[in-house]
Amino acid sequence: MAPILKKYKAAAVNAEPGWFDLEESVRRTIHWIDEAGKAGCKFIAFPELWIPGYPYWAWKVNYQESLPLLKKYRENSLPSDSEEMRRIRNAARTNKIYVSLGYSEVDLASLYTTQVLISPTGDVLNHRRKIRATHVERLVFGDGTGDTTESVTQTEIGRVGHLNCWENMNPFMKAYAASLGEQVHVAAWPLYPGKETLKYPDPFTNVAEANADLVTPAYAIETGTFTLAPWQTITAEGIKLNTPPGKELEDPHIYNGHGRIFGPDGQNLVAHPDKDFQGLLFVDIDLDECHLSKALADFGGHYMRPDLIRLLVDTNRKDLVVHEDRVNGGVAYTRTVDRVGLSAPLEAVSQETEDENKRGGARIPRNKRQSKSRPSSSLTAEKDESRQVTTPGAEESWNSNNEDDLLDHFMSLGKPGAGLRSIESSVAEMEHIFDHIFGAENGNPFSAESDQSASDLLQVYGSDEDILDAYYVFIHLYYPILPPPESLPVYNRPLNENSPFRPYSPLSLAISAILALVPHPGTKQPSTPEYTRLRRNVAHSFAQSALEAVEADLELLDSSSNPSRALSDGAPTIARQPFHPKVPLPLEAVLALVLLSVYEYAQRGNIRKMCNRAGQALTAAMNMSLHEMVEEDEYAEARRRAWWITYLTVCQGSIASGMPAAFNLYDPRFVTPYPEGWKLLIEAQQTILEATTFVHDLDQTVKSRFKASWISSRMTELDDQITTLLLLCRRSSLSTTVSPLDSPEKMASQTINQIAEIKLHSARIKVHRFCAFSDVPIFRKRHCDLQPECCGAASAESAIPSPPEDIPLPSIMKCDLPDLTFPFSSHTSSKICLQSALNIVTLVDNLPYPNPDHTIPLTLPPYLSTASRVEIPRAMPTFACCVMQASYAMLMLYLKARANHANSPEDSGSAKGLSLTGFLNELQQNLRLVSKILANYAIAAEALQGMKEEVSHWAFLEG
């Protein structure tokens, strides 16, 4: 996400905390947030352990003397899931300000030196803990874990990071922050004695001046960041509270006057505060100033040599007790930020508190419940999400007695991907649950027929060679993850009887999971719920086995002394025959994860797991250095495809989630050449992800009412970028023609150009959607970044909106909007959306169908067999979001035109009226075609049934 505010005012707190008094500490926190808000600040930074103050007494006592002080300190530390924290978060929301807050966090029986970054909406964007307590601090505090290491977060005011005390001196922490492109940094310091207290052999390192005037500016100049150094001060009264009985009182002035703010070039930007100063240090930040310093030395970019020096960062949580995760492989754990209750939006926790009051009692504390995974705003959210506790399936949900689990299940319907039908909640499963509860009806005349269909044939195979051929028939056309076939033609040869063969390569198993979803050509009743359930269960069994095989492969590679040599030399360390002769064995795990990512999206409707699998694939691929493979040998094409299909899949997770990319799309380390013919597809994927980021940033601007001056230039840039790429796509498509009998590789080269064009048209709709339609919600469920109606559609007529300019935006009033200026008129953007939508429908409809028999089909679409009337389904619908973007644009224009028609009945017989009628009919026919296309995909991708039903709801309305 590009920063929306590049220039703004920020503040660093240089004041005394509410020593060892939680309520007073919270009061002072809110006071300074209010003061910063009144001063027009967009960001305020607090010192280390601001709540309830730094326990400086720990440096002055022995163990016995510390016990009463430690007891009081713990009692006044801040639980993250508490009313006090909610008051602070609400203050941030009231003042529309970002807050970096340092506090002593209570978690079970332990204390941690913690920082949180709170957004102007009151949500916690980052929760981190000091990685190592300093010296005697270990008497009081524990150390952070892997998942509380992250310090940098992408925000609307830039990439903001924060560290505690000597973490700001740690070269590895600085290198990590620099690699994340940090722009604004908080070097949070505690109470610290000045140099006048220095006594040999205590080193100068341990005085305030060393850290204020050496460590902090060094951080600024080395990372090229605006570096705010908030500092605790102390008064004579505070000295008394910090001095253990029997110890001599000190002069408070020796601790004060050390707050600092430095520019990206290391220059001091504010006057040093007086010893008695209690207040805020202000600075005007201009993010573009960071570029001047980083242009000289960017240690996270051009001025670093990752081929020579690399830093390994492990952000995985390490628990004392772990539980096996048989679905995802490995172990399951809950992120710390979820467990301590900070990942829920402020609105949600406020509503929960309200509900508790209405019910007359408190619910179980958050940190004692089983937490659910929630999305994170951290730059490494994708890595965190890849190891979350899995969501219960239908049977577990129905057997659960936990009201919080059920509440979370229903709340998840409003998350990205809710419009995808979750297979656990399908009609057939509900009927199964009904029969389980009430008993099946005796003498059912259809029971024998159902039993027959449930035991019908499945698309399973007798060898890896047959599975590979079936891959080229059903998958390669749309997702060419493997090199071209070694021999032609290829046929689909599923078994007609049981076989002892069982695939055990992760790639063979993942392909089998997708192939099992396609009905067998010899099945008698492919559309029955029983047969659908059978295919689903077999496919999921293959998917689980594939995950186990992936884990086994990756563990073996990790234990190898030099896995990259095995990859480049073609000397694999895994003891089995390769699935494809031109694909090195180590790549099979990466490619399996890529396919399983698509499986989780298209079949199971689980965007979170889709992103998890893609993130695992990216990690594995980069561990194998696939992103920097430039060698030319017999495996070069396989490596290139493996890397770039992984890249595309990770991008697709962000697109489907409606979120900006979790990694740098244009990372200079990604030097692996493109596979032949893939350049346009990769650039189209990058462009649609940039358009998704534009939609996300625009939505945040509207909600937060930040200045919107960036919109016009960014919209123009994106539209120009899309137009240029569309011209290249059209030239490429004109030079290629294919027939159903052409090789899978030739057909794939044509298809990926069509898919690239589909994505570019979808990107164009995203860019123009708000200008054209004000993003008025019309669908009943959320689809990608298209928001659902708040209250659903009560009837066809009541669902028809007025023209977009007359529709108030949901949850905010137009008077609250920032000054939105677009470079296009609403009319022009509407016309562009219409053109792109119609192009998407045509392109998707023209995509080829699988040709399992390698014959010229007698019908279009072709059927499973001559005796069947079930279409052969297309596979790998990774562009389903594009189809929904087109449907939204056509539907908005249809409703607007119909409303105009209803308001002008006198025009019904005129030329204008006839033209309008023709326009409505054309749009409705295209919506019906979309419904038909989605129905075909839903045969082997059940989650798309939700999209199909959404479009059908509108496509077949009369009137």
N, C-alpha and C positions, 0 to 999 in steps of 0.2 A: 504494500500500500504506500503510495507516495504521500508525503506529509501534506496535509491540507493547510496547516499554518506553518509558514516558514519563518515568519517574524512575529515575535510575541515577547511578553514580559514574564520573567520568572523571579522567584524569591527563594532565598536560603535562610533558614531560621538560625539566629544567633541569640539564644535565650536560655533561661533556666527552666528545667523541667519541674514537674510537680513531685518532688523527691519522695519516692516510695509510697505514694498515695495515688491509687488508680483513678479515683474520681477526679482529683485535682489535675492529674496528668491529662485525662480526657478533656477536661474543661479548657486547659491551656492549648491543647491540640486544636480544638474547634475554634478557639479565639484566634489563633494565628492563621488558620485556614480562612476564617471570615475576613481578617485583615488583608490577606493576600487577594482575596476576591474583590474587596472594595478597591484595592489599588489597581485592579484590572489585570492581575496576573493569570496566566493559564497553567502555571506549574509552581508548586511549592515543595521544597525538600526539607525534611527533618533530620536531625542528627541520629547517630547510632544509639539504640536503646533509649530513645526519647521517653518512652513509657516503660517503666516508671522512673527513669533516670538510670545513669550508669552506676553500677555498684563499685565505686572506687574504693570503698572500705575493704574490698577483697585483697587489695595490695598492702593492707596494713594489719591484718589479723592472722592468727593461727587457726587451726581447724576448730578448736573448742570455742574460740571467740566468734567464729563465723556463724555458728548454728542459729542463735536467735535472729541475727541479721538476715540470714538466708531464709528463715521461715517467714519473716515479714516480707522479704523481697518477693518470694513466690506468691504469697497471698495477694500482692498488689500488681502482679504481672497480668498481662492481657491475654485471655483466651481468644482465639481467632473467631470462633463462632459464639459471639456474645453480644449483648445489647450495647455494650460500650463500643465495640467495633462497628456495629450498625449505625450508631450515632455519628461516628467519624466518617463512615462511608456516605451517610446522608448529608453531612456538611460539605463533602466534596461535590455531591450532586447539586446541592443548593447553590453553591458558588461556581458551578460549571468549571471545575479546576482539576487538573491532575495532581495527585498527592503521592510523594514518596515518603513512607512512614517507617521509622525504625522502632522496634519495640521488643520487650522480653515476652516471648510467646510461651504460654503454658500448653503443653501437649502431654496428656496423661500425667505422669509423675516427673516429667523432665521440662527444663527450660531451654529455649533456643534464642540466639541472637538473630532476629528475623526482620526482614524488610518486605513491604508490600507496595505495589504501585496501584493506586486507585484511580479509576477513570472519572470523567465529568458526569457519568451516569451512575456513579457509585459502585461500579463493578470492580472486582479485583482482577487486574490484568496479569500481575506477576506476584508470586509468593516465593521468597527464597530465604535460605538460612546461611549464616556465616559458615564457611566450610570447616573452619578450625578455630575453636576458642583460643585466645592468646594467653599463654603462660598461666597466671593464677586465675584467669577467667574460667578455666576448666573446673575450678571448685564450684562454679555456679551453672555453667552452660554446657550443653551437649553440642555435637557437631552436626552439620547438615548432611543430608543424603544426596544421592545422585540426582533425584528429581527435584531437589530444592537448590540446585547449583545455578540455574539460569539467571542471568542478570539483565539481559537486554530484551526489550519489548518494542515491537512496532506500534506506534501510536499516530494520532493525527498531528502531533507536534514533533514528529521525528522518531528516531530509534533511541529510546530512553533506557539508560542502565543505571544501576546503583550497586555499590559495594560497601562493606563495613570496614572501617579502621585499616588494619594492615593488609587486608585484601587488596587495597588500592596500591600496595607496594609489590604485590605478588606478580611476577612477570608472566606467569601462565594465565592468571585471571585476566590480565591486561590483553594478552594475545588472543584469548578466547573472545573477549568483548570486541576487540578490533576486527576479528574475523566476521562478526555479526553486523559490522557497519555502524557501530554506535556513534551517535551524534551529540547527545546530551548526557552527561554523567553526573551522578551524585556520589561524591566521596564523603560518606557520612562518618563523622568523628565523634567520640564520646567526650566526657570531661577529661582534660589532659593537663598535667603540670607543665609550667614553663621552664626555660633553661636555667633560671636562677635556682632551681631546686636540684640541679644536676650534681651528683657526688660520685667520685670515682669509686668503684669501677663501672658504674652504670653508664652505658654508652649514650651518645648524643641521639641515637635512634629513638630513644624512649622519652623525648621531650616534645612539647607541642610545636615548637618552631620547626623542627625537622620535618614534621608531617604537614604542617600548614604551608611552609615555604620551600620545601624540597620535594616531598612525595607527591603532593597534590598537583603542582604545576608540571611535574614530570609526567604524571598521568595524562594531563591535558595535551601536552606537546607530543607525547608518544602515540596517543590514539587520535589526535586531531579533533578533540571534543570540547564543547563548552563544559567546564567542570565546576560544579557548585560544591562547596565544602561547608555544609551546615555544622554548627559546633554547639555543644552544651556550654553554658556558663554557670556560675554559682555565686551566691551571696553569702554573707556571714551566717544567715539562718540555715542556708543549705550546707555550709561547712559543718555546723553542729549535727545535722541529720546524717552526714557522711562520716562522722568521726566516731569510732567505737569508744566505749567507756574506757577511761584511763589513758587515752591517746591525746597528744597535744593538738590544739586547734591551730589551723593554718590561716594565712592571709588569703582571702578569696581571689585577690587580684592576680595571683600567680597562675591561675587557671584560665583567665579570661582574655578576650581580644584576639581570637585566632580564626574567626570565620573568614572565608576567602571565596572568591569566584575568579576563575581564570578562563581566558579565551582559548580557542583551538591551537593558537601558536604559543601558548604558555604565558602570555602576558596577563598581569593582574588587572582586573576590570573594575574593582571597587576599592575604595579606601579601606585600610585596615580599621576595624571597629575599635572604639575606646574600650578600656578595661571595664567600664561600667555600662556599656551599651547592651540593652536588651531589646531586640526587635528583629526586623527583617532586612536582609541585604538584597537589593534589587539589581537585576541585569536585563538588558534588552538583547534577546537572542535572535540572530539571523543565521539560519541553518546553512545558507549559501557560503558563509564564512568558513565553514568546515572544509569545503571543497578546496579552498586556497591552500590550506595546510596539507590536506591529504593528496593534493596533486604533486607535492614534493615527496612525501613519504607516507604511503598508506600501507601499514603493516598487516592489514587484512586483505590487501589486494596486490597492486602492481609492485610494491616494494618488498614482497616476501617471496621466498623460494620453497613452496611446498614439496618440490621434488628433492630438496635437500633436508629441510627441517619440517617436521609435522608435530602437531599436538594431539594426543588422544584424549578425548573427553568422554567420560562414561556418565550419562545422565540417568542411568537405571537406578531405581530404588533398591536398596539391599535390606531385606527384612530378616529378622531372627527366625520367624516361622513363615514358610511359603507353602502355597497350595498348588498342586498340579493342575494345569489348564489343558485338559485333553482336547478341547476344541481348537484352541489356537496353538497348542504346543507350548512346551516350557512350563513356566509357572505363572500364576495369576496374582496380581497385587493391585492395591488401590493407591492412586497418587496421593501424596501427602496433602496437596491443596484440596482434594476432594474430601479426604478423611477429616481434615480440621474444619471443613464447612465454609471454605472461602470461594468455591468455584461457582456457586449459585448466584445469579443476578440479584441485585439489591431488592428489586421488586418482588422476587420470589421469596426471599427470606423475610421481607416486611409483611407480605401476605401471610406467610406461615405464622409469624408472631401474632398477627391479627386473628387468624383462625384459632390459635391456641387460647387467646383471650375469650373468644366467642364460645369455645367449648368448655371454658372454665378451668383449664389446667394446661400445664406444659406437656409437650410430647417428649419422647426420648431425645436427649441431646444428639445433635448431628454427629459428633465425633464418636458416638457409641452405636450408631446405626451402620448397617452395611451400605457403603457409599456406592453411588452409580458414577460411571465415567461421564464427564462433561467436556465439551470443547474448551481448549485453552487459547488465550490470545498470545501466548509466548511464541517467539520465533521458532521454537522447536516443538510446537504442539503435536506435530505429526509423530515425532519420535515417542513422545509420552503416550499418545493414544494407542500406539501399537502394542501396549502391554497392559491393557485394562481388563478388569473383570468382565466376563462376557455377559450379555443380556440374557435373562432366562427365556427359554422357548415357551410355546403355548402351554404345554402340559405343566411346566413348572409354575407359570403365571397363574393357572387355574387352581393349582394346589397350594399356592402361597396364601398365608394368613396375614402377611405384613402389609398394613395399609399404606405405608410409605412406598413399598415396591410397586403396589398397584397405582398409586398416585403418579410415581415417576413414569410408569408404563403409559398412562394416559397423557401425561405432559409431553412425552416424546413424540406424540402425533403432530405437534407443532414445529418439530425440528426439520432441518433439511432432509429431504428424502421421504417425508411422511406421505407424499403423493405416490411413492412406489408402494405397491401392495406388499406388505410383509407376509411371507408364506405361512408364518405361524398363525395368522388371523384370517386365513381364507375361508370361504363358505364351506368347502368340503370338510375342513378341520372342525368348524363349528358344528356341522352335522354329526361328525364323529363324536365330539364331546357330548352332544345331545343324546346320542344313542348310549354313550357310556353312563350318563346320568339316569336316563329314563328307561333304558333297555330298548333293544331293537324290536320292531314289530314282527310278530310271528307270522309265518305264511306270506312273507313279502314276495309277490310274483316276480320281482326283479332280482332276488337274491342270487339265484343260480347264475344269471347273466353277469351280475357284478363280480361273483367269484371268478368267473371265466376271464373277465377283463383284467382283474387284479393279478392273475397269474400269467398274463400275456407276455409276449416277447419284449425284450429290451435291447437297446443298441449297445451290446457289449461284444468284445472281440476275442479272437483266439490267439493273437500274437501281437507283439509290439509293431511289427511291420504293417499289420492291418489297421492298428490304431493310428500309425503315422499316415497311411493313405487316407483314412477318414478325416484326419486333421486337415489334409490338403483339400478335401472335398468341402468340409463345413466351416472351417475356421480361417484358413490361410487367405481366402478371398478378401476378408475384412480386417484381419489382424495378422499380417505375415511375420510372425516372430521367428520363423525358421528359414534357412536358406531354401532355394528352389528344390523341388523333388529330384532325386537322383535318377528316377525312371518314370516314363510316361506311357500310357495314361494312368490315372489313379481312379480307383473305384471304392465304393463303400461296400464292405463285406461283413456286416454284423452276423453274429452266430444265430442259428435257428434252434439250437439245442444247448444244453449245459456243457461247460468245458472246465477242465481243471486249471486252465491258465488264469493267472492273476498278475496284472502289472505291478511292478514295485519301484520303478523309476519315478521320482516326484513329477517329472514332466509328463510321463505316460499316464500317471494317475490323474493329474490335473486335466489333461485333455479328455480322459475318460469321463470325468465329472461333467464336462460340458456336453460330450456326445451322448451321454445317458439321458439327457433331457430331451433329445430329439426322438419322437416316436419311431419305433421300429417299422420298416415298410410292410412287414407282414402282420402287424397287429390288427385285430378285428375291430376293436372299439377304442381308438386312441384318445377320444375326448372325454371319457368317463372320469369322475373324480377319483375312483379307485386306481385307475391306471396312471393318472397324473400324480397321485400320492406315491405310487410305487416308483415312478421315474425320479421323483424328488428325493425319496429316501436313498435310492441307490446312488444317485448323483452326490448326495451329501456324504455318503459313506466313502466314495472315492475322494471327495474333497478333504475329508478328515485324514484319510490315509496319505494323501499327498502332503499335507502339512507335517505329518510325522516323518515322512521321507525327507522333506525339506530340512527339518531340524537335524536329522541324522547326517545328511550331506554337509550342512553348514558347520556342524560340530567337528566333523572329520577334517574339513578344510581349515577350520580355526586351529586345530591341533597339529596341522602340517607345518613343518619348519619353513616352507616357502611355497605357499599355494599359488602365488602369481607365476612362479616358474612352471608349475604343473599346467597352468592355463595357457601360457604362451608357447610352451614347448610341445603341447599336445601329449603330455605324459601324466594323465590324471592319477590321483591317488585313491580314487574310489573304485572298489573292486566289482565292476559290472560292465557289461557292454554298453556303449553309448546308444541312446535312443535314435539319434541321427548321426550318420558317419561324419558330417562336417560340423558337428556341435560338440565342443569339449564338455566332458562330464560336469565340471564345476558350474557351467552355465545353466544346467537343467534346473537347479533349485531356484535361481533367479527367474527363469521363464515360467516355472510353475507358480511362483508367487504372483507374477503378472497376470496369468490366467485366472488364478483364484481371486484376485482383486475384481476382475470383471464379473466373475461368478457371484461374488458377494453383492455386487450392485444389481446386475440384471436378473439374477434368479432369486436371491434372498432379500433384496431391497434394503440392504444394510450398508449405508454409506460410511459409517464409522469403520466397519471392518474392511470395506473397500479401501479406505485410506490406510488402514493398518497394514494390509497386505502390500500395498504399493510402497509404503514407507520401509517395510522389511526388505522388499526387493531392492529399493534404492540403496539401503545400507549395505546389503550383501554385494551389490554391483560395485559400489565405490570401494569396499574392502578388497575387491578383486582388481581394482584400478581399471575397470572397464571404461571409465570416463576419459581416460588418457591413453587409450590403446591406439597407436599409430602404425604398429608393425603390419607388414603385408605377408601373409602366409595363407595356408589353406583354411585356417579358422578365422581369418580377418572379417569376412562377411557376417559370420555368426556372432562375433563379439560386437560388431557395430549394431546389428539388429537388436541384440540383447540389451545393450546400453540405451539406445534411443527408444525402444519400446517401453523400457522401464521409465525413462524420462517422460514419455507421453502419458503413461499410466498414472504417475504421480501427479502430473498436471491435471489429468482428468478428475482425480479425487478432489482437488481444489475447485474445479469448475462445477462439479456436481454438488459440492458443499456450499457454493456461492461465496467462497472465501478467497482472499489473496493467496498467492503461492507461499508455501512455508520454506522455500529455499530460493536462492538467487537463480532466476531463469537463465541469465546470461553469465553464469559463473565462468570466469576465464580459465578455470581448470578443465572445463568440458571441451576437450580438444579432439575427441574421437571423431573421425570423418563420418558424414551421413552415409547411410546405405543409398545405393543408386535409386533415384526417383523419390526419395523421402523428404527432400528439402522443403517443398511446399507444405507438406503435411505438418512438419515440425514448426514451421513459421506460422501456419494457421493455428496450431494449438497454442503457441505462445501468444498469438494475437487475441484469441478468444479468452485466454486467461487474463490478459491485460484488460479486455473489455469487462470481464467479471470483476476485476479489481476496481475498475471505474464505477460499475454499478454499486459495489460495496461502499466505496468512498463517498459516492454521491448520496447514498442512503444515510451514511453517518453524518454527512454535512447537513442534510435536511433535519435529521433528528436532533443534532447538537446545536443547529443554527450558527455554525461557524461561517466565516466569510467564504464565499463561493467563487472567488475571482478565478480560481484555477480551472473551473469547469469548461469554459469556452475554448481555451487553447488546447486542453487535453482532448476534448471531444473532436475538434478539428483534426488534430494529429492522428487520432485513432481512425477517423473516417478516411483520411488520406491513405493511411497505412493499409486499411482493408481494401480500398479501391485498387491500389497498386497490386496487391496480391491476387485479387479476383481476376484482374486482367491476365496475370501469369497463369492462373488456373485454367482459364478459358482457352488460352493459346495451347496449353499442354493437352487439354481434352480434345481439341480439334485434330491433333496430330496422332491420336491413338484410337483405333477401333478394335473391338474384340467380338468373338462369337462364343457360344456356350461350349464349343469343343476346343477352345484355346487352352493353353497350359494354365494351371492355377497361378503361377507367377505372373504371367502376362495379364490375367484378369485382375490380380491383386494390384498391379501397377496402375491400372485404370481406376480401380475402386478407390485407392487411397487418394487419387486426385479428386474424385467425386466427394469423398469424405472431407477433404481439405476445403473444398468449395462450400460444402454444407456448413462447416464450422465458421467459415468467414462470413457467410450470410447471417448465421446466428449471432456472431460477434457484432455485426452491424445493427441487428435488432436491439441487442443489449445497449449499445451506445446511444441509440435514438429513442429507446422505449419511454424514458421519462419525459423527454421533450414532446413526444407524440401523445402519450396517454397518461402522463402523471403517475405511472405505475399503479393505477387503480386496480385493486385485487378483484379477480373475477372467478378464479378456480376455487373449488371447495376445499382442496388440500394444497399444501405447499409443493411446488415442483421446482427443484433447483433453487434459483434466486427469485422465483415468482411467489409472492406472498399469497396466502389464502384469504378468502373472505372471513371477516370476523365472526359473522353470525350465520354463514351458509346461505343458500338460495332457497327461500321459502317457496317461490314459484317462478315460472319462466318469466312472467311479466314483471314481477317485483325485482327480478335480478337484472333487468335491463337498466344500465346506468344512463345518465344524461351524457351529453358530449363531455369529454374530459375536462374542458375548461370550467365546467359547472360543477365538477365533483370535488367535494372537500377531501383532502388526503386523510387517511386513517390515522387516528390518535393525535393528530396535530391540526391546527387551524392555519389557513393560508397566511394570516397575519403574522404567524410565528415563523414562517419560512425565512431563510436567508434570501438575499437578493439574487435570485437565479437568473443568469443571463446565458442564453444558448445562441450558438452561431447559426442555428437553423430555426426556421419557423415551425410551429406545430404541424402545419399542413405539409411542409416538405419532409419532416421526419416521419409523419404518418405514411406518406407515399413511399419513402425508402423502406419502411417496415413492411409494407404490402408487397413490394417487389421482392424483398429478401424472403419473405414467408412463402410466396408462390414458388420461388426458385428452390427453396428447401424441399417443399413437397414433391416437386418434379424430380429433383436429384435423388431423393430417398426412394421414390417409386421406381426409378430406373436402375437402382443397384441390382447386381446379378443375384440369381438364386443358386444355391448349391446344385450340382449336377452329379448325383451319386452314381448314375449308370453310364455316364459319359456318352449321352445320346442327345439328339435334338428333341427338346420337350414338345409334347403335343399340345400342351395348354400353358397359359401364362396367367397366374403363377402355376408352376408344375405341382403335381400331386405326389404323395409319398410312394404310391404304386398305381398301376392301372386299375386296380380294384378299389382304390381309396379315393375319397373326396376331401381328404385333409391335405392342406398345402404343405409343401416342404418349407420349414421355417428358415428364415435367414438367422444368422447368429451374430454374436458380439455387438449388441446395440449400444456402443459407447457414445453415440451421438444422440441418445434419446432426449437429452435436455434441449438439443437444437430443435427437435420436432415440437417440443412443448413451447419453445419461444415462438416458433412460426404459428402454432395454434393460438397462442395468446394474441399475437398481432392480428390475425384474421378474425378472431372472435371479437376483439375490441372494435374493429372496423365494422363488423357485421352488426353489432349491437348499436353502435353510433348511427349507422346508416338506417337501421330499422326504426330507431327512435325518431330520426328526422322524417322518415316516411310516415310514421304514425302521426307526427305533428303537422303534416301537410297532405291530408287526404285528397284535397282538390287536385293534386298533381298526379293522381294514380293513373289516369288515362293519357296523360301528356307524354311527350318524348322524354322529358326528364324523369317522369314516373316509370316508364318502361325501362329506361337505362338503369334506374335504381333497382328495379326488380331483377334485372339481369345481373347486376353487381352482387346482390344478395344471394341469388342462386349460385353464382360462381363460387362465392366464398363458402357457402354451405356444402357444395359438392367437394371442394378441397378439404373441408373439415371431415367429411365422410371418408374421403380417401385416406386422410391421416388415421382415422379410426381403423380402417381396414389394414393399413400398414402396421399399426401397433398390434392389432389382433394377430397378425402373422408372427411378429416377433415374440408375442406373449405365449405362443405354443411351446417354445423352449426357453423362455425367460419370463417366469411367472410374475415377477415383480412389476413388469411393464403393464400388467393387466390393470393396475390402478390408473396409469396414464390413459390407457385405452378407454376405460369407463368414464374418465373425466371428459375426454374429447367427445365421446359418443353422447354424453348427456346433452351437449349443446348441438352436435351435428345433426341429430335427428329430431330436434324440436320443430314443431310446426307453427306457422304463423309468422 
